[in-house]
Structures are given as structure tokens and as C-alpha cells.
Amino acid sequence: MGYIHIIGGEKRGRKIVVPGGCGVRPIQGVARKALFEILRDKLPESIVYDIFAGSGSLGLEALSRGARRAYFFESNPRVCQVLRRNITLCGYEDRARVVRWDFWQARKLPQDLERPDVVFLDPPFAYDISQVMEKLYNFRVVIGDALVVIRCSRKEWREEGVSFFEVQDVRRYGKSVLVFGRLKG
């Protein structure tokens, strides 16, 4: 296990646990700081989904910066335990909910959730990003017109062939690409 820190907001400097051996790779340093600077005005009082949550670094950072509630979607039971621990470490038990949910097996999102304003989608780099986005489109009824932020590897990102996603911005940081946009229709 390792640690990273919340980088801004009310919990700035708080250590959270990164589970080892589970393929969890939280967004680091410059990219995370830049991401949350871009989202600065969108986070206060927002509802956030953190899909492929891992350590929960994105959702916890959003809560630290004023999001009203965050839903953390994770399929690995061991990672869910670490995620719950991180939520407790930050004192966000009343504003966070862990949803044990398999992105690949699910036909729909749970219906008892609030509609999101911001959706973080950070799948393992080994996944084909076009397949991830195609699957994401199946959840458009719940996601609606939320801002979707996708993190993928530089070699995976291709804008062509994604007709149902309106790309608004693309930022490159090291081996990662952050794609901002919305689902169409």
C-alpha cells in the first residue's frame, strides 16, 4: 500500500491510502492539480460520480473542494474496503457512498442515485477506451448532460469514431490524456 495526499480544499494535505497489487493508479501531481483548477467553478454543490474509483482520489478531491456528494463505483471488494477507509479518514461518511458495481457487467446504473453534475471515468489503461466510452453511452439516461472527464493513456485516445461524445477539451500530461466532454442524446 502507498499514500497520496488531497491537494486542495478543506482536506488539503490529508493522506489517503492507495491499495497495492490491485492495479490502482491514482492520477498524480501536475495532472491532478490541473484537472481541479479546470473544474474549480463546477465543483461547489455538485454531485460527482467517480467510476473505476480505486483509492477515491478524484471523488475525495472533489468533496474537499466543495462537491455536495460523491458516489464511488468500484468492483473489487478489497479496493472498496480501502475506499471506505479513505472516506472515513477524510470525514466524508455523510457525503459519500461506495457502490460496489462492475462497469463491464452492469446493464444500467442503480436508479436510486442522484443525477451527476460531473463524472470521472478513469479505467485501467489496459482497457480499450472506445469500448469504455461505448459502454458509458449505455448509462446516458442517468448521466444526462453531466460533464464527463475521462483519463486514458496517450496511445489509446482517438477522437474519431466517438460520434456520441461531444469533446470540449483535451489535455495531455505525461502518459495520460484528460478528455472533457458530454454524452450526446
Order of alpha helices (4+ residues) and beta strands (2+ residues): beta-beta-alpha-beta-alpha-beta-alpha-beta-beta-alpha-alpha-beta-beta-beta
